[in-house]
Amino acid sequence: MQTAVFSAKNYDREFLGAAGKAAGHALTFFEPRLDRETCKLAEGFSAVCPFVNDVLDAEVLARLAAGGARLIALRCAGFNNVDLPAAAEHRLRVTRVPAYSPYAVAEHAMGLILTLNRRIHKAYNRVREGNFALDGLLGFDLHGRTAGVVGTGKIGQVLAQILSGFGCRVLLYDIRESDACRAFGEYVPLDQLLAESDMMSLHLPLTPDTRHLIDAAAIARMKPGVMLINTSRGGLIDTRAVIEGLKEQRIGYLGLDVYEEEADLFFEDLSSRVIRDDVFSRLLTFPNVVITGHQAFFTREALSQIAQVTMESLTAFERGEPLEYEVTAAVLRK
Ligand code: NAD
């Protein structure tokens, strides 16, 4: 199937290219992010393969449909960047990759917890500069601490298992409780999780209900000095409120792999450019903040699975078969 791949990096060419070749799909890779300017590149392609920060608003979708597109095959789990009612209006089907390696993201969240706690980001630089002093690197045992997992779907469950392996008391919160997850922790109301957790990690989709779940009011209910981790979507956190929380030392550690306004920053080398986002720049000034640029998914296993599932969706669509991982506007009403 003729497919336009947007936001294409070298690793996309490697993993999607190999899977596309094996499945007999003709993929054309475009480096730019999909938006109102670049969507004309997709003219004549029946499928479009976007990534997390590509823009799929009503106008872009209308133009893609007018250009002949019939399928949007997202190569990611989240679909908050797609106007699903507009997609339906333009008869564009939308698929995603809901379940690639949850280990990739959960292990990265754990990596952020360990880095922040043991100040590995500081120690790395110190040792390279011949500074072997330990002052300022004091951590705490994770064993026996209380860890909150907010969202106990595929990724949250793996993190709960990892944290229970570390000997943490694990508190869980989700609107749909999972029996499998109960093996690793105890479901409690969100307020209790906020009040009792020494560290907490967010594993929710970004929806109108979850946007700014962590706002000033939630931060006020958290245990002073809490460690907050977000590897899900930046919009789950009100970043300005979190900055206030860091300044007031209510938040003792912050680990982010996602950021509300990441679309203008992440996935590009901006090292010789001036960063104009003052909120992001402020975050970078705190010694107790570690930010990675949306890399939690970035393992060989996850990229292989993403490529495989995306090709399966293209093949099913081409053959007129049911789309196993279709997302429709109905999901917004659930
Ligand atoms: P999932 O669908 O398996 O789990 C999400 C959980 O959130 C579900 O159990 C659901 O019931 C719960 N939930 C939804 N709305 C809720 C609400 N209002 N209150 C409480 N719970 C609610 O998803 P997953 O595979 O575990 O992924 C979680 C998120 O991680 C994704 O939505 C995506 O945004 C993010 N993600 C990030 C990366 C990365 O590289 N940083 C990679 C993959 C996924």
Boltz pocket constraint, residues with backbone or C-beta under 6 A from the ligand:
constraints:
  - pocket:
      binder: B
      contacts: [[A, 77], [A, 78], [A, 98], [A, 99], [A, 102], [A, 105], [A, 150], [A, 151], [A, 152], [A, 153], [A, 154], [A, 155], [A, 156], [A, 173], [A, 174], [A, 175], [A, 176], [A, 202], [A, 203], [A, 204], [A, 205], [A, 206], [A, 207], [A, 209], [A, 210], [A, 231], [A, 232], [A, 233], [A, 257], [A, 258], [A, 294], [A, 295], [A, 296], [A, 297], [A, 298]]
      max_distance: 6.0
